């Protein structure tokens, strides 16, 4: 279907009727175009008046028929009815035209052959129809069951975010929530018991494995190992049996009493001398316990023992060198002891496989005694218990999660039982009456923001490439009383992904474009109203235009129009700035030259001219049948029919 025909059938009914009533061969030619239709001579006025009266009567009947169908069918059906009525009118008009042509045989052709360059508006559009819809709509009441206790709004009411709309009695939901919470407590108890069983089984397995895998007694710090008894390789020991102790004998300490009268004279860090049966050794005051006695107090001295000559339990006395009191003697003797020691036990029961003996020095982490346990511990029972406990715990955890989800849902339903608007808008649907039961399968109330209305346009594959965000849109909305309301808008977005629409004619690929409708001050635009839209793909206002049939395209890609030669006051031709050679097979009309032009926006009827010809210039239409855009008399007659 040609572009001009597509635009004709996309018009409203009134526009179609106006087009059908016109008998101009070029419907879109500007009003001031020269050489309008030339009236043929030889026909009597009375004959034409009579024939026109008959045609008008038939047109009126066809129009009434179309209107009656429009009342019975919806808008989309009405378009097809108007087309049918239009065809009837065309047939009637065609018959009248044929009569007139038959009676005018031999007279001058009525098709215009020239036009005048003029200023006008031009544009190309994509037309269609759709429905208004609020961009933001919320449906409340889905999934809520119970008896409706309050309906606080009516359809058409204006509401604001936070306003209560409908209340459903949540008594039944609360009962379900109480039962679910009891189930949750029991399930949590099951889960806790299962987790405790897992911990116990894991502990049993770890204990058995530690007895088998850790078969060496090691030094916890650097020092001397002193055995508790005599051990030898091949001897049996029990798990946990004391095999000796680890001591740090590189330093020894001596705790002795001093008279309380020297409390203020003895301080930590002072030098001291220890006297034993083997001689005197230097020491340092490491700590003081001044509250250890009434007449005496305890002083701890540290003495170095790198050679190991000092033994634990050796008796010794001490003197401290004080600046204030001189040499201070201890009130008695004390015994030397190790600064650090720790008991060493056998990690597992078994046979000693390696042992270096007592009174040997070891570094931290070194092996003191190796023990072999050739029989691996039996952990099968513990592992079976662990598997069973893990399975029970998993089931209990799943049950807890399921009940928890159900509780959250019920709690939300209790909150949702009082339905409140989350947006400012209008109640566009209300399906709730007090005292009725609702099963939650459909919304009870719908709130729409009618201040932000959109129309969805379905674009064909060859149209979507021409539409982009920001393009202006004009619309006519059909209101409930049958009147039309003009609207404006702009293309908001175009979906890059196609959609498949299946109908009686098969599957059709379309693309969706969202049109934002401009608001009308003081008036809300209802949803679900039929709208005819026209998207401005290309527009140019107050520009030079010529009929499209005047445009000539040459083989080298140049564009021109046959323009009537201009004559000055002296009768001389005024040359054009830029002319084109006449292509082979074409003939220039007498008195015309092919003038080069630059074109802009065009439609099926008119084309914009940027430069080449001026306003008022006469251009020739339908140059010859050999030109790429030539239109024959027969084709032009068929087009206007």
C-alpha positions, 0 to 999 in steps of 0.5 A: 500500500502506498504512503498516501493511501496508508495515511488516508485510512489512518485518518478520522472519519470526518477527515476521510469524508472531507477527502472523499468530498474533494474532487481535486486531482492532487489533494495535498496541493497548496491552496495558492497552487497555480493552474487549478482544475480547468473546467471543461466547456460544453456541459450544461449547468443544469445537467451537472447540478442534477447529477451532483444532487443524485451523488450527494444523496447517495453520499449522505446515505452512505455516511449515515450507514457508516455512522450507524455502524460506528455506534454499534461497534467499537472504535477499531471496528469503526475504522473498518466500517468507515473504509467500507463506507468510503468505498461506497462513496468512491463508487458513487463518485466514480460513477458520476466522474465517469458520466461527466468524462463521457459527456466531456469527450473531446474537451480539454483534460482537467488534470493540472500540468503546472503548479506554483512554488509557495511557502507551506508546512510539510511533514511525514508521520506514522499513524495508528491507534492505542489506549491511554494507560497510567504509567504508575498503577498499583493493584491492592488485595491480591492474595488477601483472604477474609471478610471485607470489614471496611471500604473507605473510598469510592471509584473515582476518588482522589487519594494520596500515598498512605491513605487507607482504602479497604480493610479486610478482617485479619482474624483468620490470618492471625489464627494461622499466624499463631499456629505457625509460630507454635510450629516454628518453636517446635521445629527450632527445638528439633533443630537444636537437638539435632545440632547437639547430636552432631557436635557430640558425634564429631567430638567422639570421632575427633577424640578417637582420631587424636588417640590414633594420630598423635603418637608423640610427646613433645616439649612444650617449651625449651628446657630439660625433661625430667622423667617421672620413672624409668622408661625404655623402648618397647615398654607399654604406656597408657593414654594420659599417663604422666611420663615426667615434667619439662623444666626451664633450669636455665634460671632458678628462683629463691624466695626468702624473708627479710625484716620488715624494717627494710621494706622501704630499702629493698626494691625490684632490680637491686643486686643480691648475692645467694650463698649455697653449699657450693658457693656464692652466686649473683642474683637480682630482686625480681619481686617483693611481697611486702604484705607477706608477714608482720615482722618479715616480708617475702622477696623473690630473687632470680639467679642465672643457671646456664651450666645447670649446676644449681639443683631444685631444692638446694638451700640458700641464704641471700644478701641485698645491696641497698644504697640507703641501708647498705648490705641487708641480710635475709632473716632465714634461708629458702630453697631454689626452685625452677622458674617454669615447669609443666607435666608431660603425659602420654598422648595415646596408649601404646608401645614406646618406640623412641625415647632419649631418657631423662635429664635431657635438654629439648627445644620447644616442639622436639619429640621426647617420646614416640608411642605406637598404636597399631590398632586404629580406633573404631569410629563407625558408630560415631560416624553413623550417629553423625550422619543420622544427626546431620540428616535430622538437622537438615530436615529440621532446618528446612522445616524451620525455614519453611515455617519462617517464610510462612510466618513472614507472609502471614505477618505481611498479610496482616499488614496488607489487610489494611490496604493503603495507597503507595502513590498519589492517584485516583481509584480507577477500579473498586471491587470491594463491598463491606461484608463480602468474602474475598479469596485474593484472586483479583485486586480489590482496589486499583490506584492509578497516577493519572497525572502521568499517562502513556499510550503504547504504539505498535510499530511495524518493522519498516516504521520503527527505524524512523521513530526515536525518543523526543519526537512530537506526537499529536493525538485525538482521544475519544471520550465516553460521550463520543466527542474527541479531545485533542492531546499532545505528547512525545515519544518516550522510548522505543523497544529494541526487541520485537514482539509477536502478535498473533491474529486471524492474519497470522503472526505479525512482528511489531515494536513497542513505542511508549508515548508520554501524554502531555497533561491538561491543566485541571483535567485528568486523562482517563485510562482505557480510552481509545486514541488516534496518534500521529508521530511526527517523523520529519517536519518543516514549517514555513518552507518552500514546497512544490508538488512531489510530482514535479521532482525529476531524478536524473541518472547521475543522482541530481534532482531538478524541476522543470521551471518556467523560463523567467522574462524580464521587462524587455522580453529577455530570458532571465537565466537560472543559476544552475540548470541540468542537462535534459536526460536521454529519453526526456523532453522539456516542456516548451518554455521550461528549463530543468533547474537543479534543486536541493530537496528536504522533507517530502511526503506523497504530495509535496516536497520541501525545496532548500534552494534552486527555485524561488517563491512564485516560480511556475513548475511543470508536473509529470514531465514525461512518462519516461521520467522516473516520477512521471504520472500518467493521466490514467494513474492520476485519475486512479489515484484521485478515485 
